[in-house]
Amino acid sequence: MPHVSFVRFCTKPWEELVVYPNGEYSICCGGPPVGKIRHADEIKDLWNNQIILQYRENLNNGFEFGICTNCIYHGTLRNTSDRDRTRSPRDIYQAKIPIISFGLTDQCNLSCFMCGVSKKYEGINRKTKAARLPLEYCREFAMHHFSKANGINTNCFGELFLYPHLRNFLQLLKEHRPKVFTTTTTSGSLPVPAKLWRLVMDSHDHLIFSIDTHDKALHRIIRGFDYETFERNIRTVQHLCATEYPHFKYGCSVVLMKLTIATLYDTLRQVHEEYGCRLFNFQHVSGFPSQSLAKEKQWRALSNAKLAQCLDYMKRHGIGSNGEIGYFRDKAGNVEA
């Protein structure tokens, strides 16, 4: 599919701040950093600094950045039915950060073939020189931005439970909760005691496990750790929800690729029926070309069929998701079949 520019209605720089473990930050969920925090004092006014204001002004004027060409949010992998929609220019100043997404650490314990970590590191905590967001930065964000925000994602860029200041961060979240939601993501790859799960659930509304398939053999290939570890963790969360946290929601996410698309529907059905999941998120893979569905029509068509099947199941059982699902479309914008 040829590239279609969506900057005429892109709203990302007004909606979300992504904070990386090394202090860099971005105003686009799929884009590179636009700046770096050098001192905690910058955080109070970060959302309206000159760099971010310039990006918003440029978008108001219809300027497309290089990263816009392959945008996975508004671009060819997402739902492109809104081709004719436009937005009016927005005020470049914003009173609050609607969504704050935190990468607390990039430390990871997986042998995941997608990101190549297993090729660079050895041992259970392969990134021995991992970047970790200073707790001082987290405290400044909490004091100035958490309670005004609509939502906070603490999904990290590594494994949440490898962040050394996790308990302190969870306390900050609990004390300065955002208005609508707080969500986090984990691979479920580490043994986590029920006491720590309680702290997570005390400070969050949603929890997502990154489990791409219920097929244990495929799971081992993709993620590189035992499925049983994840199962023990999700069973603990399931029990706590049934006994202590009746309003807490948890679920799974799947990266859509050639290894997972065939098992997608059965994975959804099993995590719902067996583990009680009420959330199910889909993510398109973009960084691993040999597993991407985008280049070959037969994989795109299979993806569309599986997504439609899953969405029907989710509708029937009231399962939430991550918004618009990115069907693959032809040049005319029609869903490929």
C-alpha positions as CSV (number, residue, x, y, z in Angstrom):
1,M,0.0,0.0,0.0
2,P,1.4,3.4,-0.9
3,H,2.1,5.8,1.9
4,V,-0.7,8.1,3.0
5,S,0.1,11.2,5.1
6,F,-2.0,11.5,8.2
7,V,-0.4,14.6,9.8
8,R,-3.5,16.5,8.9
9,F,-5.2,14.9,11.9
10,C,-2.3,13.6,14.0
11,T,-2.9,14.5,17.6
12,K,-0.1,12.5,19.3
13,P,2.0,15.5,20.4
14,W,-1.0,16.8,22.4
15,E,-1.9,13.4,23.9
16,E,1.0,11.5,25.2
17,L,4.5,11.9,26.6
18,V,6.7,8.8,26.4
19,V,9.6,8.8,29.0
20,Y,12.4,6.4,28.3
21,P,14.6,4.7,31.0
22,N,17.6,6.9,30.2
23,G,15.7,10.1,30.6
24,E,15.0,10.7,26.9
25,Y,11.4,11.5,26.0
26,S,9.1,11.5,22.9
27,I,5.8,12.9,22.0
28,C,5.0,10.1,19.6
29,C,4.3,6.5,20.6
30,G,6.3,5.1,17.7
31,G,8.8,7.9,17.2
32,P,12.4,8.6,18.4
33,P,13.2,10.8,21.4
34,V,12.9,14.5,20.9
35,G,14.8,15.5,24.0
36,K,16.4,14.4,27.2
37,I,15.9,15.3,30.8
38,R,19.1,16.6,32.2
39,H,17.9,17.6,35.7
40,A,14.7,16.9,37.7
41,D,13.9,20.6,37.8
42,E,13.0,20.4,34.1
43,I,10.1,18.0,34.6
44,K,7.7,20.5,36.0
45,D,7.5,22.5,32.7
46,L,8.5,19.7,30.4
47,W,5.2,19.4,28.5
48,N,5.4,22.9,27.2
49,N,9.1,23.3,26.6
50,Q,10.3,24.9,23.4
51,I,11.1,21.6,21.6
52,I,7.6,20.2,22.1
53,L,5.9,23.5,21.3
54,Q,7.8,23.6,18.0
55,Y,6.7,20.1,17.1
56,R,3.0,21.0,17.7
57,E,3.3,24.2,15.7
58,N,4.9,22.3,12.8
59,L,2.1,19.8,12.7
60,N,-0.5,22.5,12.8
61,N,1.2,23.8,9.6
62,G,1.0,20.4,8.0
63,F,4.7,19.6,8.2
64,E,5.4,15.8,8.1
65,F,8.4,14.5,10.0
66,G,10.4,11.6,8.7
67,I,8.9,9.2,11.3
68,C,5.4,10.0,10.0
69,T,6.0,8.0,6.8
70,N,5.9,4.6,8.5
71,C,3.7,5.6,11.4
72,I,2.0,2.5,12.9
73,Y,-0.6,4.5,14.7
74,H,-2.1,6.6,11.8
75,G,-0.3,4.9,9.0
76,T,-0.7,1.9,6.8
77,L,-0.8,-0.7,9.5
78,R,-3.7,0.9,11.3
79,N,-7.3,1.5,10.4
80,T,-7.2,3.8,7.4
81,S,-11.0,4.4,7.1
82,D,-10.6,8.0,8.2
83,R,-8.8,9.2,5.1
84,D,-10.9,12.3,4.7
85,R,-11.0,13.4,8.3
86,T,-9.1,16.5,9.3
87,R,-8.6,18.4,12.5
88,S,-8.5,22.1,13.2
89,P,-5.2,23.6,14.4
90,R,-4.8,23.1,18.2
91,D,-3.4,25.4,20.8
92,I,0.3,24.6,21.1
93,Y,0.2,25.1,24.9
94,Q,-1.3,22.3,27.0
95,A,-2.4,22.6,30.7
96,K,-1.8,18.9,31.4
97,I,-0.2,15.7,30.0
98,P,-3.2,13.5,29.1
99,I,-1.2,10.2,29.0
100,I,2.2,9.6,30.5
101,S,4.0,6.4,29.4
102,F,6.9,5.4,31.6
103,G,9.9,3.2,30.6
104,L,11.2,2.5,34.1
105,T,14.0,0.2,32.9
106,D,15.2,-1.4,29.7
107,Q,16.5,-4.4,31.6
108,C,15.1,-7.7,30.4
109,N,15.4,-11.3,31.4
110,L,14.0,-12.9,28.1
111,S,15.6,-14.7,25.3
112,C,13.1,-13.1,23.0
113,F,14.1,-13.5,19.3
114,M,12.2,-10.4,18.3
115,C,14.4,-7.7,19.9
116,G,17.7,-9.5,19.7
117,V,18.5,-9.2,23.4
118,S,19.6,-12.9,23.5
119,K,22.3,-12.2,21.0
120,K,23.9,-9.5,23.1
121,Y,23.6,-10.6,26.7
122,E,24.1,-13.7,28.8
123,G,22.5,-14.7,32.1
124,I,19.1,-14.1,33.6
125,N,19.4,-10.3,33.7
126,R,21.1,-9.9,30.3
127,K,21.3,-6.1,30.3
128,T,23.9,-5.7,33.1
129,K,24.3,-2.0,32.3
130,A,20.6,-1.3,32.0
131,A,19.2,2.2,31.9
132,R,16.8,2.9,34.8
133,L,14.8,6.0,35.2
134,P,15.9,7.8,38.4
135,L,13.4,7.6,41.3
136,E,13.9,11.4,41.7
137,Y,12.5,11.9,38.2
138,C,9.5,9.7,39.0
139,R,8.9,11.7,42.1
140,E,8.9,15.0,40.2
141,F,6.5,13.6,37.6
142,A,4.2,12.3,40.4
143,M,4.2,15.7,42.2
144,H,3.5,17.8,39.2
145,H,1.7,15.7,36.6
146,F,0.2,12.4,37.9
147,S,-3.0,13.7,39.5
148,K,-3.8,15.9,36.5
149,A,-3.2,13.2,33.9
150,N,-6.0,11.1,32.5
151,G,-3.9,8.0,32.5
152,I,-0.5,6.6,33.2
153,N,1.2,3.6,31.5
154,T,4.0,2.0,33.4
155,N,4.7,-0.5,30.7
156,C,8.5,-0.1,30.6
157,F,10.8,-1.1,27.8
158,G,12.0,-4.1,29.8
159,E,10.6,-6.0,32.6
160,L,8.6,-4.0,35.3
161,F,9.7,-6.3,38.1
162,L,13.4,-5.7,37.4
163,Y,13.1,-2.0,38.3
164,P,15.0,-1.7,41.6
165,H,12.8,1.1,43.0
166,L,9.5,-0.5,42.0
167,R,8.0,-0.5,45.4
168,N,8.7,3.3,45.8
169,F,7.3,4.0,42.4
170,L,4.1,2.0,43.2
171,Q,3.7,4.1,46.3
172,L,4.0,7.3,44.2
173,L,1.3,6.0,41.9
174,K,-1.0,5.2,44.8
175,E,-0.5,8.6,46.4
176,H,-0.9,10.6,43.2
177,R,-3.3,8.6,41.1
178,P,-4.4,9.9,37.7
179,K,-8.0,10.8,37.0
180,V,-9.0,7.8,34.8
181,F,-6.6,4.8,34.7
182,T,-3.2,3.4,35.5
183,T,-2.0,0.4,33.5
184,T,1.1,-1.6,33.3
185,T,2.6,-4.5,31.3
186,T,4.7,-7.5,32.3
187,S,5.9,-10.6,30.5
188,G,5.1,-12.6,33.6
189,S,8.5,-14.2,33.3
190,L,9.7,-13.8,36.9
191,P,8.3,-15.4,40.0
192,V,6.3,-12.6,41.8
193,P,4.9,-13.2,45.3
194,A,1.3,-12.4,46.0
195,K,2.4,-9.5,48.4
196,L,4.1,-7.7,45.5
197,W,1.1,-8.3,43.2
198,R,-1.0,-6.6,45.8
199,L,1.1,-3.5,45.7
200,V,0.8,-3.5,41.9
201,M,-3.0,-3.9,42.1
202,D,-3.3,-1.3,44.8
203,S,-1.7,1.3,42.5
204,H,-3.1,0.2,39.1
205,D,-6.4,-0.3,37.4
206,H,-5.3,-2.5,34.5
207,L,-2.6,-5.2,34.0
208,I,-1.5,-6.7,30.7
209,F,0.6,-9.9,30.3
210,S,2.7,-10.0,27.1
211,I,1.8,-13.5,26.1
212,D,1.7,-14.0,22.4
213,T,0.3,-17.5,22.2
214,H,-1.2,-20.3,24.4
215,D,0.9,-22.8,22.5
216,K,3.7,-23.6,24.9
217,A,6.2,-24.7,22.3
218,L,5.7,-21.5,20.2
219,H,5.7,-19.4,23.4
220,R,9.1,-20.8,24.3
221,I,10.4,-19.9,20.8
222,I,9.1,-16.4,20.8
223,R,9.6,-15.3,24.4
224,G,12.3,-17.8,25.7
225,F,10.9,-18.6,29.1
226,D,8.7,-21.3,30.6
227,Y,5.0,-20.8,30.1
228,E,4.4,-22.3,33.5
229,T,6.0,-19.2,35.1
230,F,3.5,-16.9,33.4
231,E,0.7,-19.3,34.3
232,R,1.6,-19.1,38.0
233,N,1.6,-15.4,37.9
234,I,-1.7,-15.0,36.1
235,R,-3.3,-17.5,38.4
236,T,-2.2,-15.4,41.4
237,V,-3.7,-12.3,39.9
238,Q,-6.9,-14.2,39.0
239,H,-7.2,-15.4,42.6
240,L,-6.6,-11.9,44.0
241,C,-9.2,-10.4,41.7
242,A,-11.7,-13.1,42.8
243,T,-11.0,-12.5,46.5
244,E,-9.7,-9.0,47.1
245,Y,-9.8,-6.8,44.0
246,P,-13.2,-7.3,42.2
247,H,-12.9,-4.2,40.1
248,F,-9.3,-4.8,38.8
249,K,-9.0,-5.7,35.1
250,Y,-6.2,-7.8,33.6
251,G,-5.6,-9.4,30.2
252,C,-3.0,-10.3,27.6
253,S,-1.4,-8.8,24.5
254,V,-0.4,-10.5,21.3
255,V,2.1,-9.4,18.8
256,L,0.6,-10.2,15.4
257,M,3.1,-12.1,13.3
258,K,3.4,-15.3,11.3
259,L,4.2,-17.4,14.4
260,T,1.1,-16.1,16.3
261,I,-1.6,-15.4,13.9
262,A,-2.8,-19.0,13.5
263,T,-3.2,-19.4,17.2
264,L,-4.7,-15.9,17.8
265,Y,-8.3,-16.9,18.3
266,D,-7.5,-19.9,20.5
267,T,-5.2,-17.8,22.6
268,L,-8.0,-15.3,23.2
269,R,-10.5,-18.0,24.0
270,Q,-8.1,-19.7,26.5
271,V,-7.0,-16.6,28.4
272,H,-10.6,-15.6,28.7
273,E,-12.0,-19.0,29.7
274,E,-9.1,-20.3,31.7
275,Y,-7.6,-17.3,33.3
276,G,-10.5,-14.8,33.4
277,C,-8.9,-12.1,31.2
278,R,-11.1,-9.2,30.4
279,L,-8.7,-7.2,28.3
280,F,-7.0,-8.3,25.0
281,N,-4.6,-6.1,23.1
282,F,-3.2,-6.6,19.6
283,Q,0.1,-5.2,18.4
284,H,1.6,-5.2,14.9
285,V,5.2,-6.2,14.6
286,S,7.3,-3.8,12.7
287,G,10.9,-4.4,13.8
288,F,11.3,-8.1,12.6
289,P,10.6,-8.2,8.9
290,S,10.7,-12.0,8.4
291,Q,7.8,-12.3,10.9
292,S,5.9,-9.2,9.7
293,L,2.5,-9.8,8.1
294,A,2.7,-6.6,6.0
295,K,4.6,-7.8,2.9
296,E,2.7,-10.9,1.9
297,K,-1.0,-10.8,1.0
298,Q,-1.8,-14.2,2.3
299,W,-0.6,-13.3,5.7
300,R,-2.5,-10.0,5.6
301,A,-5.7,-11.7,4.6
302,L,-5.3,-14.3,7.4
303,S,-4.6,-11.5,9.9
304,N,-7.9,-9.8,8.9
305,A,-9.9,-13.0,9.2
306,K,-8.4,-13.8,12.6
307,L,-8.9,-10.3,13.9
308,A,-12.6,-10.3,12.8
309,Q,-13.1,-13.6,14.5
310,C,-11.5,-12.3,17.7
311,L,-13.5,-9.0,17.6
312,D,-16.7,-11.0,17.3
313,Y,-15.7,-13.1,20.3
314,M,-14.7,-10.0,22.3
315,K,-18.0,-8.3,21.5
316,R,-20.0,-11.3,22.6
317,H,-18.2,-11.6,25.9
318,G,-17.6,-7.9,26.7
319,I,-13.8,-8.1,26.5
320,G,-12.0,-4.7,26.2
321,S,-9.2,-3.9,23.7
322,N,-6.8,-1.2,22.7
323,G,-9.1,0.7,20.4
324,E,-9.1,0.5,16.6
325,I,-7.6,-2.7,15.3
326,G,-5.3,-2.3,12.3
327,Y,-6.9,-4.2,9.5
328,F,-4.8,-4.5,6.3
329,R,-6.4,-2.6,3.4
330,D,-5.9,-2.3,-0.3
331,K,-5.1,0.9,-2.2
332,A,-8.7,1.9,-2.2
333,G,-8.9,1.6,1.6
334,N,-11.0,-1.6,1.5
335,V,-10.2,-4.4,4.0
336,E,-8.3,-7.1,2.2
337,A,-9.9,-10.5,2.0
